[in-house]
């Protein structure tokens, strides 16, 4: 239950809805990447795990777990908006908390969750670059000492520019400006927040950005896959090999 009306003016609160897009037969690499990130958690999670979805929006990860008959010990979605589906709110193992992820205003103690897995997919680019350290420290606080953290966000490409909903006035004095991070910039922020980087995966990538880096077996794989798959599927199939060159990156972290 919301205790305080949260101020969303300095954040961008849009989110993609792959459920609707795919149902309309619009098959784009960004939509595929969303779904595959959620299935990565389904693959990694274990019975008895507690999961915090930091900026989980509608609770799509919760729905994926539910529809695939995976019942965690506890799933908690924390988001600045209260827009989860009513049927998800009725699950006895799921909680939905309305809170500012940067400057909590409703009294949420992030340290109280002590989760085994803490997930934040496509959120940090929506809270303003100047808030990265506060965001990351609150993200870290949600897990226990041995927690695994999953953080995905775009790699900013200065030649391409940021996505339209990632370019806005966050109140940092730059006016309307890209809120995405260069790969190396975010790596510095992650390390400064006290995380250890365990692994990185690209989640979707443009062929032009990685084709020159293919080794022999990757080139053979690419050639074989390209005979059948279109560029949208190739984008997600090849991206895990090239996290820095990808348009979007998933960071696997520990304290």
C-alpha positions in Angstrom: 0.0 0.0 0.0 1.4 3.4 -1.0 2.1 5.6 2.1 3.5 8.6 0.1 2.7 9.8 -3.4 6.1 9.3 -5.0 7.7 11.9 -7.2 8.4 10.3 -10.6 9.2 13.6 -12.4 13.0 13.0 -12.6 12.7 9.4 -13.7 11.5 7.7 -16.9 8.8 5.2 -16.0 8.1 3.6 -19.4 8.5 -0.2 -19.8 8.3 -2.5 -22.8 5.5 -5.1 -22.9 6.8 -8.1 -24.9 3.6 -10.0 -24.1 1.5 -7.6 -26.2 4.2 -7.1 -28.9 4.8 -10.7 -29.5 1.1 -11.5 -29.5 0.8 -9.0 -32.4 3.6 -10.9 -34.2 6.1 -8.0 -33.9 9.4 -9.9 -33.5 12.1 -7.5 -32.6 15.5 -8.3 -30.9 14.7 -6.0 -28.0 11.5 -7.9 -27.2 13.3 -11.3 -27.6 16.1 -10.0 -25.2 13.5 -9.1 -22.5 12.0 -12.6 -22.6 15.4 -14.3 -22.6 16.7 -12.3 -19.7 13.7 -13.5 -17.7 14.3 -17.1 -18.8 17.9 -16.8 -17.6 16.6 -16.2 -14.1 14.3 -19.2 -14.5 17.3 -21.3 -15.5 19.5 -20.0 -12.6 17.0 -19.9 -9.7 16.7 -22.9 -7.3 13.8 -24.1 -5.2 14.0 -22.3 -1.9 15.4 -19.1 -3.3 14.2 -15.7 -2.4 14.2 -13.2 -5.3 14.0 -9.4 -5.3 13.0 -7.8 -8.6 14.5 -4.3 -8.2 12.4 -2.1 -10.5 10.2 -5.0 -11.6 7.4 -2.9 -13.1 4.4 -5.1 -13.8 6.0 -8.1 -12.4 6.7 -9.8 -15.7 9.5 -11.9 -14.1 7.0 -13.1 -11.5 4.5 -14.0 -14.1 7.2 -16.0 -16.0 8.0 -17.9 -12.9 4.4 -18.6 -12.2 3.4 -19.7 -15.7 6.4 -22.0 -15.8 5.4 -23.5 -12.4 8.5 -22.3 -10.6 7.6 -21.3 -7.1 10.4 -19.5 -5.2 10.3 -19.2 -1.5 9.6 -15.5 -1.9 9.4 -13.1 -4.8 9.4 -9.4 -4.0 8.9 -6.7 -6.7 10.0 -3.2 -5.7 9.0 -0.4 -8.1 8.0 3.3 -8.1 4.6 2.4 -9.7 1.9 0.0 -8.5 0.8 -1.6 -11.7 1.2 -5.4 -11.2 -1.6 -7.7 -12.4 -4.1 -8.5 -9.7 -3.7 -12.2 -10.2 0.0 -11.9 -9.4 -0.8 -10.0 -6.2 -2.9 -12.9 -5.1 0.1 -15.3 -5.1 1.0 -16.3 -1.5 4.7 -16.2 -2.4 4.8 -12.8 -4.1 4.9 -9.2 -2.6 4.7 -5.9 -4.5 6.1 -2.9 -2.8 5.9 0.7 -4.1 9.1 2.5 -3.4 11.6 5.0 -4.9 14.7 2.9 -5.7 17.1 5.8 -5.2 15.6 7.8 -2.3 13.1 5.6 -0.5 10.2 7.6 0.9 7.9 4.9 2.2 10.1 3.5 4.9 11.3 0.4 3.0 14.4 -1.2 4.5 16.2 -2.7 1.6 18.6 -4.6 3.9 15.6 -6.5 5.4 15.1 -8.7 2.2 18.3 -10.7 2.4 17.5 -12.2 -1.0 19.4 -15.0 -2.7 19.0 -13.4 -6.1 18.5 -9.7 -6.9 17.4 -8.8 -10.4 17.3 -5.3 -12.0 16.5 -5.5 -15.7 16.5 -2.3 -17.8 16.1 0.1 -14.8 19.3 2.0 -14.0 19.0 4.0 -17.3 15.6 5.2 -16.1 16.7 6.8 -12.8 19.3 9.4 -13.9 23.0 8.9 -14.3 23.7 11.1 -11.3 21.8 8.6 -9.1 23.8 5.5 -10.1 25.7 5.0 -6.9 22.6 5.4 -4.7 20.7 3.0 -7.0 23.5 0.4 -7.0 24.0 0.6 -3.2 20.2 0.1 -2.6 20.3 -2.8 -5.2 23.1 -4.4 -3.3 21.4 -4.0 0.1 18.5 -6.2 -1.1 20.7 -9.3 -1.1 22.4 -11.5 1.5 26.2 -11.8 1.7 26.2 -14.6 -0.9 23.6 -13.2 -3.2 23.9 -13.2 -7.0 22.9 -9.9 -8.6 21.7 -9.6 -12.2 21.9 -6.1 -13.8 21.1 -5.4 -17.4 21.2 -2.1 -19.2 22.2 -0.7 -22.6 25.8 0.0 -23.6 25.6 3.6 -24.7 26.7 4.0 -28.3 27.6 7.7 -29.0 27.3 7.1 -32.8 23.8 5.6 -32.5 22.6 7.5 -29.5 20.4 6.4 -26.7 16.8 5.1 -27.0 14.2 7.8 -27.0 12.8 6.8 -23.6 16.4 6.9 -22.2 16.9 10.5 -23.2 15.2 12.8 -20.7 15.9 15.5 -18.1 16.9 13.7 -14.9 17.6 17.0 -13.1 21.4 16.6 -13.3 21.8 20.0 -15.0 22.3 18.6 -18.6 18.7 19.1 -19.6 17.3 16.4 -21.9 20.3 14.1 -22.3 21.1 10.4 -22.7 21.0 8.5 -19.4 22.7 5.3 -20.7 26.3 4.5 -19.7 29.2 3.6 -21.8 30.3 0.1 -21.0 33.4 1.2 -19.2 31.6 4.0 -17.4 29.1 1.5 -15.9 31.9 -0.9 -15.0 33.5 1.8 -13.0 30.2 2.6 -11.2 29.7 -1.1 -10.4 33.1 -1.5 -9.0 32.9 1.7 -7.0 29.6 0.5 -5.4 31.5 -2.5 -4.1 30.5 -5.3 -6.5 32.6 -8.0 -8.0 31.9 -8.7 -11.7 31.6 -12.4 -12.1 30.4 -12.6 -15.7 29.1 -10.4 -18.5 26.7 -11.4 -21.4 25.5 -9.4 -24.3 21.8 -9.7 -24.7 21.4 -8.3 -28.2 23.9 -7.0 -30.7 24.2 -5.6 -34.2 26.1 -7.8 -36.6 28.3 -4.9 -37.7 29.5 -4.4 -34.1 30.8 -8.0 -33.6 31.3 -9.6 -37.0 35.0 -8.5 -37.1 35.6 -10.2 -33.8 34.3 -13.7 -34.7 36.9 -16.5 -34.3 36.8 -19.5 -36.7 34.2 -21.6 -34.9 32.0 -18.6 -34.2 32.2 -17.6 -37.8 31.1 -21.1 -38.8 28.3 -21.0 -36.3 27.2 -17.5 -37.5 27.2 -18.7 -41.1 25.1 -21.7 -40.4 22.6 -19.8 -38.2 22.3 -17.0 -40.7 21.0 -19.4 -43.3 17.9 -19.9 -41.2 17.5 -17.1 -38.7 16.7 -13.4 -39.4 18.8 -10.6 -37.9 16.6 -10.2 -34.9 17.3 -13.7 -33.7 20.9 -13.6 -34.7 21.2 -10.5 -32.6 20.3 -12.4 -29.4 21.9 -15.7 -30.3 25.4 -14.2 -30.9 25.4 -11.4 -28.4 26.4 -13.4 -25.2 29.8 -13.9 -26.8 30.4 -10.1 -27.1 29.1 -8.2 -24.1 31.2 -5.0 -24.7 30.2 -4.8 -28.4 26.5 -5.6 -27.7 23.8 -2.9 -27.6 22.7 -4.3 -24.3 24.7 -6.1 -21.5 23.8 -8.3 -18.6 26.2 -8.1 -15.7 26.4 -11.0 -13.2 27.6 -9.6 -9.9 28.6 -10.6 -6.3 29.3 -8.5 -3.3 
